Amino acid sequence: MDSKRIRRILIIFLVTIAPAIAFFLIYGDGTDCARLTVVNQSRETVTELTAHLEEGAAYELGELADGGRIEVTLEDAEGESLVWISYTRPGGATVEGDGEYFEDSDLYHVEMTIQPGGRVLIVNELEYR
């Protein structure tokens, strides 16, 4: 192979791979920050709403009225993890929902819906892009 042909192959390679490298450097590798959405369908306002990770991190989400929703990025997760919520119902009863497995990837979106009577419905979506 002569040097012109090698140079042409190298230029084509760089032109085709450069956008992928730039995308990776700007947006990362897609392995960060799963999301949790909490929806309140309990017919009551809950207080002291908190999301917990098995690593010990807690996200204070505050008060959530009936019909409300809040989303949090689970930045403190490490690899495979477990997330659950706790909250206080009117009258002072504290509820701790079941946990849900997820991985530390932006492909994971866990939705927890507070139902009437305090039950927590969990949906875990793996969002392939």
Salt bridges, closest charged atoms under 4 A:
GLU44 OE2 - ARG89 NE 2.64
GLU71 OE2 - ARG35 NH1 3.53
ASP106 OD2 - ARG129 NH1 3.35
GLU111 OE1 - ARG69 NH2 3.32
GLU127 OE1 - ARG35 NH2 2.74
GLU127 OE2 - HIS109 ND1 3.50
GLU127 OE1 - ARG129 NH2 3.76
